[in-house]
Amino acid sequence: MANGWDQDINLSMLTDFYELTMSNAYYKQGMVNTTAVFDMFFRDIPERGGFAIMAGIEQLVEYLSNLHFSEQDLAYLERLGYFDPGFLDYLRHFKFECDVWAIPEGMPIFPGEPIVKVKGPIIQAQMVETMVLLTINHQSLIATKSSRIVRAAEGRPIMEFGARRAQGSDASILGARAAYIAGVAGTSCTVAGEIFKIPALGTMAHSWVQAFESEFAAFAAYATAYPDECQLLVDTYNTLRCGVPNAIRASREVLEPRGKRLKGIRIDSGDLAYLSIRSREMLDEAGLTDCKITVSSAIDEYLIRDLLHQGAKVDSFGVGERLITSRSEPVFSGVYKLSAIEAKGVMEPRMKLSDNPEKVTNPGEKELYRLYDRDTGQVEADLITLLGEKVDDTKPLTIFDPLHTWKRKTLANFRAEPILKPLFRKGVFCTEKRDIEEIRSFCQGQLETLWNSLKRFENPQEYYVDLSVDLWDLKETFLRQESCGWGRP
């Protein structure tokens, strides 16, 4: 009860209340076995970037595999007075029976395309909305931000240092996981290292230095404790006047007599470019050319880029709050919308119209293809089709912008790959789990398929997410209808 509630919380109850009230109404309407299709997609790439990164699938699988309602949950719902006794009994015997597809974790994703698809009894497909969004939105946000930071460092390791600034324990732990998938070298979050086998990294805090009578005494004690991995924080008092000189002295007087080397120093404040350059000069003059310099202190991809442009002598970066919270844009715009529903035994498309054009959805049950150039392996576009459409990659294909249809491109030498992969069949997990190293490696390989112009931080190339002719025609039919009736043409 440390946080004010039972830590063994049932995530099946982590729903928006309307998911339960609608489900109760579906039950009363006799729609328990009505099949529906929902798509999760997102509207905007954080920070107007060129792409986002899919993350959170492992936790989504865990959630969907354990859906149930306890007697305690049912008693609470009964006390609220909103729910039919028959509906509560339905929840008592609840068994997840939906089909679920998703884009693989670690793959680049783009606005408007379905990244998770859920098909099954409408009550069940509706009830999982909040957790689908919560899980994928959060980790995709942090993976996307982390990828930007990693790319800015140009091969220098990034250490995720954000545990104490995250919005709660789950955000810290799962944020560390998402960051590692996107390429960071490790995390300061020890429990994330334990759970996910992520390298746990860290040096010392200023309190260690302050706990001793002198900075040198603190460095000497640390060097004695960790002679093989000694990295010293040098900015507690004055980086250049005493921090770096005391680190050099600790190396000479404690480490080198034992045949050991000072592994690194860390600078956590001040003018990081200037201090790193001067520290590098001092270390080199002392013969510590192999001693690495790490900098931290409210760093993000923009500061990293500027530091390197200014000639900073930095070997690695510690990045905390601006990574783990995606501080510059802390919301991922994923939404979950109905796209088809069973009517008289036939799946009928549905579409959300809106006064806001960006909120208009794509109707029908869909598939998603990624189109690759056969010669270069680079991505050309994504193509959303209606279920059952075949993309023939043995002959040229003309794609067009769904909004500006005069913008067209013909692909002549491409490979089409369906990228919505099955996760559940009738509620049963149906694919192999991947360990985090495999996901991380997959992510790095997928980034290599992207145009360099997509990786720019400012004004990246816009990626093509196109509709098939049949899907575009169906959407146009919806848009031309004049009634406000069934949401169908």
Phi, psi and omega per residue, in radians:
M1 nan 0.375 -3.057
A2 -1.062 -0.561 -3.128
N3 -1.767 0.174 3.085
G4 1.636 0.082 3.075
W5 -2.628 2.895 3.098
D6 -1.099 2.148 -3.096
Q7 -1.166 -0.340 3.116
D8 -1.540 0.928 -3.062
I9 -1.223 2.482 3.121
N10 -1.537 1.924 -3.081
L11 -1.196 -0.243 3.042
S12 -1.069 -0.415 3.108
M13 -1.546 -0.052 3.099
L14 -1.452 1.304 3.119
T15 -2.214 2.717 2.852
D16 -1.224 2.487 -3.003
F17 -1.046 -0.533 -3.117
Y18 -1.155 -0.409 3.078
E19 -1.113 -0.635 3.118
L20 -1.366 -0.706 3.137
T21 -1.167 -0.703 3.078
M22 -1.124 -0.721 -3.138
S23 -1.097 -0.689 3.072
N24 -1.067 -0.724 3.134
A25 -1.201 -0.681 3.049
Y26 -1.011 -0.746 3.130
Y27 -1.041 -0.809 -3.102
K28 -1.199 -0.405 3.092
Q29 -1.493 0.018 -3.135
G30 1.308 0.492 -3.060
M31 -1.828 0.355 -3.094
V32 -0.944 -0.722 -3.061
N33 -1.778 0.199 3.084
T34 -1.271 2.210 -3.112
T35 -1.470 2.402 3.107
A36 -2.394 2.759 3.094
V37 -2.145 2.261 3.063
F38 -2.091 2.470 3.052
D39 -1.973 2.375 2.843
M40 -1.718 2.292 3.023
F41 -2.539 2.981 3.091
F42 -2.223 2.719 -2.964
R43 -1.684 -0.601 -3.038
D44 -2.428 2.513 3.059
I45 -1.422 2.286 3.131
P46 -0.932 2.418 3.086
E47 1.029 0.441 3.123
R48 0.985 0.629 3.125
G49 -1.300 3.117 -3.103
G50 -1.465 -0.368 -3.089
F51 -2.864 2.853 2.982
A52 -2.053 3.022 -3.131
I53 -2.153 2.253 -3.136
M54 -1.247 2.270 3.092
A55 -2.686 2.751 3.090
G56 1.846 0.044 -3.066
I57 -1.099 -0.719 -3.109
E58 -1.024 -0.745 -3.136
Q59 -1.260 -0.562 3.054
L60 -1.115 -0.740 3.102
V61 -1.069 -0.767 3.127
E62 -1.056 -0.748 -3.135
Y63 -1.113 -0.880 -3.081
L64 -1.166 -0.456 -3.128
S65 -1.370 -0.186 -3.037
N66 -2.197 0.410 -3.137
L67 -1.170 2.200 3.094
H68 -2.939 2.883 3.111
F69 -2.230 2.171 -3.105
S70 -1.457 2.914 3.077
E71 -1.085 -0.585 3.084
Q72 -1.120 -0.744 3.094
D73 -1.078 -0.793 -3.087
L74 -1.160 -0.639 3.109
A75 -1.120 -0.707 3.095
Y76 -1.096 -0.830 -3.137
L77 -1.086 -0.661 3.125
E78 -1.119 -0.675 -3.120
R79 -1.135 -0.451 -3.111
L80 -1.219 -0.442 3.053
G81 1.409 0.172 -3.122
Y82 -1.616 -0.300 -2.796
F83 -2.005 2.402 3.100
D84 -1.123 2.400 3.107
P85 -0.969 -0.629 3.115
G86 -1.145 -0.649 3.095
F87 -1.150 -0.724 3.101
L88 -1.097 -0.633 3.083
D89 -1.190 -0.621 3.039
Y90 -1.031 -0.778 3.114
L91 -1.145 -0.595 3.140
R92 -1.039 -0.628 -3.109
H93 -1.873 0.434 -3.039
F94 -1.062 2.342 3.045
K95 -2.438 2.117 -3.109
F96 -1.179 2.226 -3.044
E97 -2.320 0.341 -3.077
C98 -1.493 2.755 2.876
D99 -1.592 2.463 -3.135
V100 -2.375 2.354 3.018
W101 -2.152 2.668 3.100
A102 -2.710 2.686 2.975
I103 -1.211 2.384 -3.100
P104 -1.035 2.523 3.121
E105 -1.081 2.355 -3.125
G106 1.702 -0.140 -3.101
M107 -1.525 2.457 3.018
P108 -1.068 2.466 -3.133
I109 -2.307 2.799 -2.984
F110 -2.408 2.723 -3.060
P111 -1.070 2.551 3.008
G112 1.528 -0.298 -3.091
E113 -1.622 2.554 3.107
P114 -1.185 2.140 3.114
I115 -1.825 -0.362 2.958
V116 -2.409 2.382 3.069
K117 -2.221 2.279 -3.139
V118 -2.125 2.232 3.134
K119 -2.309 2.210 3.126
G120 2.931 -2.894 3.111
P121 -0.924 2.323 -2.958
I122 -1.041 -0.615 3.114
I123 -1.047 -0.805 -3.090
Q124 -1.200 -0.791 -3.114
A125 -1.132 -0.581 3.102
Q126 -1.271 -0.681 -2.995
M127 -1.174 -0.407 -3.076
V128 -1.588 0.032 -3.025
E129 -0.904 -0.931 -3.022
T130 -1.083 -0.789 -3.099
M131 -1.250 -0.595 3.037
V132 -1.023 -0.852 -3.108
L133 -1.182 -0.810 -3.115
L134 -1.012 -0.807 -3.046
T135 -1.193 -0.865 -3.077
I136 -1.310 -0.705 -3.139
N137 -1.017 -0.852 -3.046
H138 -1.139 -0.945 -3.045
Q139 -1.232 -0.562 3.072
S140 -1.149 -0.648 3.081
L141 -1.056 -0.861 -3.075
I142 -1.241 -0.660 3.083
A143 -1.092 -0.716 -3.141
T144 -1.124 -0.805 3.109
K145 -1.104 -0.743 -3.118
S146 -1.100 -0.693 3.117
S147 -1.064 -0.705 3.100
R148 -1.081 -0.756 -3.124
I149 -1.169 -0.753 3.128
V150 -1.073 -0.765 -3.128
R151 -1.159 -0.598 3.117
A152 -1.119 -0.534 -3.076
A153 -1.329 -0.171 3.041
E154 0.920 0.878 3.055
G155 1.640 -0.193 3.088
R156 -1.370 2.433 -3.091
P157 -1.102 2.480 3.012
I158 -1.906 2.220 3.043
M159 -1.830 2.207 -3.140
E160 -1.430 2.029 -3.045
F161 -2.029 0.455 -2.882
G162 -1.700 0.102 -2.972
A163 -0.902 -0.790 -3.027
R164 -1.310 -0.210 -3.129
R165 -1.890 -0.003 3.140
A166 -1.251 2.778 3.122
Q167 -1.475 1.201 3.089
G168 1.799 2.942 -3.023
S169 -1.171 -0.743 3.126
D170 -1.075 -0.716 3.132
A171 -1.108 -0.640 3.105
S172 -1.170 -0.860 -3.052
I173 -1.206 -0.878 -3.094
L174 -1.309 -0.492 3.033
G175 -1.136 -0.682 3.074
A176 -1.088 -0.686 3.113
R177 -1.097 -0.848 -3.122
A178 -1.086 -0.694 3.138
A179 -1.125 -0.678 -3.136
Y180 -1.173 -0.716 3.079
I181 -0.972 -0.692 -3.070
A182 -1.427 -0.050 2.976
G183 2.142 -0.027 3.093
V184 -1.161 2.736 -3.034
A185 -1.374 -0.458 -3.107
G186 3.092 -3.050 -3.040
T187 -2.382 2.659 3.004
S188 -1.446 -0.180 -3.059
C189 -1.425 1.775 -3.006
T190 -1.058 -0.717 -3.098
V191 -1.186 -0.569 3.046
A192 -1.133 -0.657 3.059
G193 -1.094 -0.701 -3.137
E194 -1.191 -0.787 -3.054
I195 -1.259 -0.820 -2.955
F196 -1.837 0.033 -3.133
K197 1.077 0.639 3.038
I198 -1.513 2.452 3.070
P199 -0.993 2.197 3.080
A200 -1.600 2.193 -3.007
L201 -2.240 2.660 3.072
G202 2.970 2.829 3.139
T203 -2.123 -1.683 -3.138
M204 -2.566 2.895 3.047
A205 -1.839 2.932 3.093
H206 -1.077 -0.503 -3.141
S207 -1.054 -0.556 3.089
W208 -1.068 -0.803 -3.121
V209 -1.145 -0.719 -3.104
Q210 -1.222 -0.367 -3.088
A211 -1.302 -0.176 -3.109
F212 -1.931 2.838 -3.103
E213 -1.136 -0.484 3.116
S214 -2.541 2.815 3.108
E215 -1.119 -0.717 3.134
F216 -1.088 -0.718 3.126
A217 -1.065 -0.679 3.102
A218 -1.126 -0.779 3.138
F219 -1.132 -0.728 -3.132
A220 -1.114 -0.725 3.137
A221 -1.132 -0.711 -3.138
Y222 -1.187 -0.703 3.108
A223 -1.111 -0.606 3.090
T224 -1.195 -0.660 -3.125
A225 -1.283 -0.618 -3.059
Y226 -2.296 1.147 -3.072
P227 -1.138 -0.453 -3.104
D228 -1.552 -0.328 -3.087
E229 -2.374 0.874 -3.046
C230 -1.505 2.005 3.057
Q231 -2.262 2.216 -2.930
L232 -2.014 2.375 3.110
L233 -1.515 2.035 -2.880
V234 -1.887 0.136 -3.027
D235 -1.921 0.277 -3.077
T236 -1.087 -0.713 -3.092
Y237 -1.998 -1.114 3.093
N238 -2.680 2.018 -2.974
T239 -1.024 -0.870 -3.002
L240 -1.558 -0.575 -3.081
R241 -1.327 -0.641 -3.102
C242 -2.338 -0.546 -3.052
G243 -1.089 -1.018 -3.131
V244 -1.157 -0.786 3.081
P245 -0.991 -0.703 3.119
N246 -1.200 -0.583 3.059
A247 -1.140 -0.744 3.101
I248 -1.101 -0.737 3.128
R249 -1.101 -0.738 3.118
A250 -1.089 -0.643 3.100
S251 -1.117 -0.822 -3.088
R252 -1.183 -0.731 -2.982
E253 -1.616 -0.403 -3.083
V254 -1.967 -0.814 -3.021
L255 -1.473 -0.896 -3.018
E256 -1.110 -0.629 3.053
P257 -1.064 -0.367 3.090
R258 -1.655 0.083 -3.105
G259 1.356 0.365 -3.110
K260 -1.892 2.882 3.139
R261 -2.161 2.576 3.028
L262 -1.232 2.101 -3.058
K263 -1.344 -0.650 -3.082
G264 -3.037 2.897 2.983
I265 -2.190 2.734 3.075
R266 -2.212 2.378 3.093
I267 -1.989 2.211 -2.985
D268 -2.111 0.177 -3.141
S269 -2.841 2.930 3.070
G270 1.519 -2.926 3.114
D271 -1.348 1.683 -2.974
L272 -1.131 -0.593 3.117
A273 -1.147 -0.946 -3.123
Y274 -1.074 -0.817 -3.092
L275 -1.120 -0.649 3.130
S276 -1.195 -0.672 3.126
I277 -1.130 -0.834 -3.140
R278 -1.168 -0.682 3.120
S279 -1.097 -0.698 3.117
R280 -1.071 -0.743 3.121
E281 -1.079 -0.771 -3.108
M282 -1.165 -0.733 3.123
L283 -1.144 -0.740 -3.132
D284 -1.124 -0.725 3.116
E285 -1.078 -0.490 3.134
A286 -1.537 0.083 3.139
G287 1.449 0.181 -3.125
L288 -1.740 0.932 -3.109
T289 -1.171 -0.357 -3.134
D290 -1.615 -0.025 3.127
C291 -1.341 2.202 -3.066
K292 -1.531 2.656 3.106
I293 -2.008 2.160 3.050
T294 -1.953 2.436 3.028
V295 -2.132 2.624 3.077
S296 -2.452 -2.892 3.100
S297 1.763 1.460 3.026
A298 0.889 0.877 -3.081
I299 -1.642 2.537 2.946
D300 -2.447 -3.003 -3.055
E301 -1.128 -0.550 -3.109
Y302 -1.249 -0.750 3.108
L303 -1.171 -0.705 3.095
I304 -1.013 -0.823 -3.138
R305 -1.060 -0.737 -3.139
D306 -1.172 -0.706 3.121
L307 -1.047 -0.785 -3.129
L308 -1.184 -0.630 3.098
H309 -1.114 -0.566 3.138
Q310 -1.463 0.059 3.095
G311 1.446 0.345 3.129
A312 -1.004 2.461 3.135
K313 -1.705 1.386 -3.042
V314 -2.107 2.321 3.126
D315 -1.733 -0.448 3.101
S316 -2.764 2.861 -3.078
F317 -2.220 2.453 2.961
G318 -1.818 2.074 -3.042
V319 -2.118 2.226 -3.030
G320 -2.017 -1.764 -2.937
E321 -1.039 -0.611 -3.055
R322 -1.336 -0.279 3.027
L323 -1.579 -0.967 -2.947
I324 -1.207 -0.358 3.065
T325 -1.884 -0.050 -2.971
S326 0.769 0.987 -2.919
R327 -0.968 -0.638 -3.074
S328 -1.213 -0.462 3.030
E329 -2.705 1.572 -2.934
P330 -1.532 0.352 3.140
V331 -2.317 2.310 3.016
F332 -1.746 2.364 -2.875
S333 -1.601 0.599 3.137
G334 -1.197 2.457 3.085
V335 -2.330 2.907 -3.018
Y336 -2.365 1.942 -2.969
K337 -2.268 2.523 3.052
L338 -1.186 2.310 3.137
S339 -2.129 -0.298 3.115
A340 -2.795 2.672 3.113
I341 -2.605 2.599 -3.139
E342 -1.318 2.307 3.061
A343 -2.437 2.018 -3.114
K344 0.960 0.732 3.059
G345 1.417 0.045 -3.121
V346 -2.112 2.424 3.079
M347 -1.406 2.048 -3.134
E348 -1.850 2.412 3.129
P349 -1.216 2.622 3.029
R350 -2.293 2.645 -3.101
M351 -2.537 2.378 3.056
K352 -1.565 2.072 3.003
L353 -1.620 2.808 -3.078
S354 -2.815 2.681 2.986
D355 -1.238 -0.325 3.056
N356 -1.682 1.954 -3.066
P357 -0.954 -0.597 -3.095
E358 -1.221 -0.217 3.141
K359 -1.695 -0.013 3.076
V360 -1.272 2.311 -3.057
T361 -1.739 2.956 3.050
N362 -1.654 2.221 -3.030
P363 -1.434 2.815 2.963
G364 1.528 2.899 3.066
E365 -1.410 2.263 -2.901
K366 -2.190 2.865 2.962
E367 -2.206 2.826 -3.078
L368 -2.315 2.245 3.133
Y369 -2.068 2.448 2.959
R370 -1.813 2.296 -3.058
L371 -1.853 2.109 -3.088
Y372 -1.968 2.474 2.989
D373 -1.199 2.215 -3.076
R374 -1.160 -0.516 -3.086
D375 -1.421 -0.782 -3.038
T376 -1.694 -0.359 -3.033
G377 1.353 0.007 -3.141
Q378 -1.345 2.618 3.090
V379 -1.247 2.522 3.079
E380 -1.895 -0.714 -3.080
A381 -3.047 2.907 2.902
D382 -1.928 2.522 -3.098
L383 -2.218 2.093 3.070
I384 -1.624 2.227 -3.140
T385 -2.166 2.889 2.949
L386 -1.309 2.666 3.135
L387 -0.968 2.303 3.087
G388 1.664 -0.272 3.064
E389 -1.198 2.464 3.094
K390 -1.871 2.361 3.066
V391 -1.733 1.933 -3.092
D392 -1.532 1.813 -3.110
D393 -1.602 0.300 3.048
T394 -1.659 -0.064 3.123
K395 -2.471 2.818 -3.083
P396 -1.013 2.580 3.131
L397 -2.281 2.235 3.068
T398 -1.702 2.157 3.084
I399 -1.926 2.758 -3.088
F400 -2.554 2.654 3.102
D401 -1.168 2.204 -3.089
P402 -1.124 -0.427 3.132
L403 -1.668 -0.694 -3.117
H404 -2.016 1.423 -2.896
T405 -1.192 -0.253 3.088
W406 -1.298 -0.244 3.083
K407 -1.464 1.903 -3.032
R408 -2.298 2.705 3.096
K409 -2.565 2.385 3.111
T410 -1.845 2.158 3.094
L411 -1.693 2.224 -3.058
A412 -1.925 -0.394 -3.049
N413 -2.408 1.332 -3.000
F414 -2.333 2.838 3.062
R415 -2.100 2.284 -3.133
A416 -1.815 2.169 3.139
E417 -2.131 2.149 3.025
P418 -1.200 2.254 -3.027
I419 -1.996 -0.018 2.933
L420 -1.497 1.892 -3.040
K421 -1.782 2.489 -3.123
P422 -1.170 2.356 3.032
L423 -1.902 -0.735 -3.110
F424 -2.319 2.446 2.958
R425 -2.098 2.056 -3.111
K426 0.909 0.667 3.081
G427 1.487 0.031 -3.110
V428 -1.888 2.215 3.114
F429 -1.034 2.264 -2.924
C430 -2.249 0.334 3.092
T431 -2.378 3.041 -3.114
E432 -1.533 2.437 3.043
K433 -1.290 2.530 3.083
R434 -1.936 2.444 3.085
D435 -1.355 2.921 -2.964
I436 -1.171 -0.532 3.110
E437 -1.175 -0.659 3.107
E438 -1.156 -0.729 3.122
I439 -1.130 -0.756 3.138
R440 -1.064 -0.793 3.125
S441 -1.130 -0.719 3.098
F442 -1.046 -0.757 -3.141
C443 -1.043 -0.816 -3.129
Q444 -1.103 -0.682 3.097
G445 -1.133 -0.678 3.133
Q446 -1.162 -0.630 3.121
L447 -1.110 -0.500 3.123
E448 -1.201 -0.322 3.139
T449 -1.460 -0.132 -3.084
L450 -1.519 2.562 3.023
W451 -1.056 2.529 3.058
N452 -1.051 -0.548 -3.129
S453 -1.156 -0.365 3.067
L454 -1.346 -0.306 -3.033
K455 -1.652 0.010 3.073
R456 -1.129 2.528 3.091
F457 -1.376 -0.590 3.083
E458 -1.963 2.380 3.067
N459 0.860 0.943 3.091
P460 -1.184 2.760 3.038
Q461 -1.028 2.427 3.072
E462 -1.398 2.252 -3.126
Y463 -1.444 2.545 -3.121
Y464 -1.468 2.080 2.930
V465 -2.085 1.809 -2.979
D466 -1.903 2.812 3.077
L467 -1.826 2.513 2.995
S468 -1.131 2.825 3.132
V469 -1.032 -0.742 -3.117
D470 -1.123 -0.729 3.128
L471 -1.195 -0.708 3.121
W472 -1.094 -0.743 3.118
D473 -1.085 -0.740 3.120
L474 -1.092 -0.762 -3.135
K475 -1.115 -0.732 3.108
E476 -1.078 -0.646 3.103
T477 -1.068 -0.759 3.079
F478 -1.069 -0.784 -3.059
L479 -1.151 -0.488 -3.121
R480 -1.478 -0.233 -3.092
Q481 -1.188 2.597 -3.060
E482 -1.794 -0.345 -3.075
S483 -1.420 2.898 3.063
C484 -1.945 0.525 -2.979
G485 -1.413 -1.874 -2.885
W486 -1.418 -0.051 -3.042
G487 1.210 0.511 3.122
R488 -2.438 2.715 -3.121
P489 -1.241 nan nan
